[in-house]
Amino acid sequence: MTIKKITIGDAQFQFEASIANDGGFIISLTEYREDDQHDAVETYVGISEAKQMIDVLQEAIKFSENQPPV
């Protein structure tokens, strides 16, 4: 299981990916706000979908790195 917490402004995001029994992944993203409320999304993805997600993130990172600073 991998957990990564990212703090942006007044919100804190927790990303978690754990391995499912069949070798796929359970992916969850939770937002914790200062008002003690939180929103969570959880989904199952297979290995091929996980690879597609990684490809999308790599493309987004490449695009972002090539943008002029705002």
GROMACS elastic network, one bead per residue, 0.5 to 0.9 nm:
[ bonds ]
;  ai    aj funct       b0    kb
    1    16     6  0.71215   500
    1    17     6  0.58819   500
    1    19     6  0.68113   500
    2    15     6  0.80742   500
    2    16     6  0.56696   500
    2    17     6  0.55937   500
    2    18     6  0.66327   500
    3    14     6  0.69297   500
    3    15     6  0.57562   500
    3    17     6  0.69500   500
    3    18     6  0.88503   500
    4    13     6  0.82823   500
    4    14     6  0.58477   500
    4    15     6  0.53248   500
    4    16     6  0.66344   500
    5    12     6  0.69573   500
    5    13     6  0.56302   500
    5    15     6  0.63262   500
    5    16     6  0.87746   500
    6    11     6  0.86728   500
    6    12     6  0.58689   500
    6    13     6  0.51917   500
    6    14     6  0.64280   500
    6    15     6  0.81428   500
    7    10     6  0.74821   500
    7    11     6  0.60609   500
    7    13     6  0.61711   500
    7    14     6  0.86922   500
    8    11     6  0.55236   500
    8    12     6  0.61506   500
    8    13     6  0.77274   500
    9    12     6  0.79200   500
   10    32     6  0.89289   500
   10    33     6  0.66382   500
   10    34     6  0.64466   500
   11    31     6  0.66382   500
   11    32     6  0.58351   500
   11    34     6  0.67588   500
   12    30     6  0.82256   500
   12    31     6  0.57330   500
   12    32     6  0.51362   500
   12    33     6  0.65257   500
   12    34     6  0.86567   500
   13    29     6  0.69032   500
   13    30     6  0.56133   500
   13    32     6  0.62600   500
   13    33     6  0.88271   500
   14    28     6  0.80082   500
   14    29     6  0.57238   500
   14    30     6  0.51804   500
   14    31     6  0.65211   500
   14    32     6  0.80084   500
   15    27     6  0.75664   500
   15    28     6  0.58753   500
   15    30     6  0.66290   500
   15    31     6  0.89985   500
   16    26     6  0.79929   500
   16    27     6  0.58075   500
   16    28     6  0.52498   500
   16    29     6  0.65270   500
   16    30     6  0.85927   500
   17    25     6  0.63043   500
   17    26     6  0.55931   500
   17    28     6  0.64819   500
   17    29     6  0.89521   500
   18    24     6  0.85204   500
   18    25     6  0.55041   500
   18    26     6  0.52499   500
   18    27     6  0.66497   500
   18    28     6  0.88017   500
   19    22     6  0.80822   500
   19    23     6  0.60083   500
   19    24     6  0.58962   500
   19    26     6  0.62902   500
   19    27     6  0.88824   500
   20    23     6  0.53825   500
   20    24     6  0.51827   500
   20    25     6  0.51202   500
   20    26     6  0.61720   500
   20    44     6  0.81499   500
   21    24     6  0.72878   500
   21    25     6  0.86319   500
   22    25     6  0.85311   500
   22    46     6  0.87123   500
   23    46     6  0.74670   500
   23    47     6  0.73768   500
   24    44     6  0.72022   500
   24    45     6  0.58661   500
   24    47     6  0.53654   500
   24    48     6  0.87960   500
   24    49     6  0.89844   500
   24    50     6  0.81812   500
   25    43     6  0.83530   500
   25    44     6  0.57243   500
   25    45     6  0.53150   500
   25    46     6  0.61331   500
   25    47     6  0.72355   500
   25    50     6  0.76117   500
   26    42     6  0.69352   500
   26    43     6  0.57325   500
   26    45     6  0.63718   500
   26    46     6  0.87454   500
   27    41     6  0.82086   500
   27    42     6  0.55986   500
   27    43     6  0.54362   500
   27    44     6  0.61909   500
   27    45     6  0.72709   500
   28    40     6  0.69531   500
   28    41     6  0.54686   500
   28    43     6  0.64563   500
   28    44     6  0.88002   500
   29    39     6  0.82753   500
   29    40     6  0.57103   500
   29    41     6  0.54050   500
   29    42     6  0.65857   500
   30    38     6  0.67237   500
   30    39     6  0.55755   500
   30    41     6  0.64306   500
   30    42     6  0.85233   500
   31    37     6  0.83572   500
   31    38     6  0.53088   500
   31    39     6  0.52907   500
   31    40     6  0.64528   500
   32    35     6  0.83348   500
   32    36     6  0.67550   500
   32    37     6  0.61695   500
   32    39     6  0.69493   500
   32    40     6  0.88476   500
   33    36     6  0.56572   500
   33    37     6  0.56672   500
   33    38     6  0.60896   500
   33    39     6  0.87570   500
   34    37     6  0.73486   500
   35    38     6  0.85676   500
   45    48     6  0.79601   500
   45    49     6  0.56671   500
   45    50     6  0.61126   500
   46    49     6  0.52892   500
   46    50     6  0.61647   500
   46    51     6  0.86973   500
   47    50     6  0.50050   500
   47    51     6  0.62009   500
   47    52     6  0.86564   500
   48    51     6  0.50997   500
   48    52     6  0.62908   500
   48    53     6  0.87233   500
   49    53     6  0.62073   500
   49    54     6  0.86804   500
   50    53     6  0.50121   500
   50    54     6  0.62946   500
   50    55     6  0.86700   500
   51    54     6  0.50647   500
   51    55     6  0.62133   500
   51    56     6  0.87049   500
   52    56     6  0.62354   500
   52    57     6  0.86664   500
   53    56     6  0.51488   500
   53    57     6  0.62510   500
   53    58     6  0.86406   500
   54    57     6  0.50969   500
   54    58     6  0.60944   500
   54    59     6  0.86078   500
   55    58     6  0.51216   500
   55    59     6  0.62272   500
   55    60     6  0.86274   500
   56    59     6  0.51831   500
   56    60     6  0.61811   500
   56    61     6  0.86426   500
   57    60     6  0.50007   500
   57    61     6  0.60993   500
   57    62     6  0.86165   500
   58    61     6  0.50903   500
   58    62     6  0.62173   500
   58    63     6  0.86193   500
   59    62     6  0.51199   500
   59    63     6  0.61560   500
   59    64     6  0.85430   500
   60    63     6  0.50880   500
   60    64     6  0.60265   500
   60    65     6  0.85481   500
   61    64     6  0.50337   500
   61    65     6  0.60347   500
   61    66     6  0.86499   500
   62    65     6  0.52321   500
   62    66     6  0.64489   500
   63    66     6  0.53522   500
   63    67     6  0.66650   500
   64    67     6  0.53368   500
   64    68     6  0.86159   500
   65    68     6  0.81580   500
   67    70     6  0.85803   500
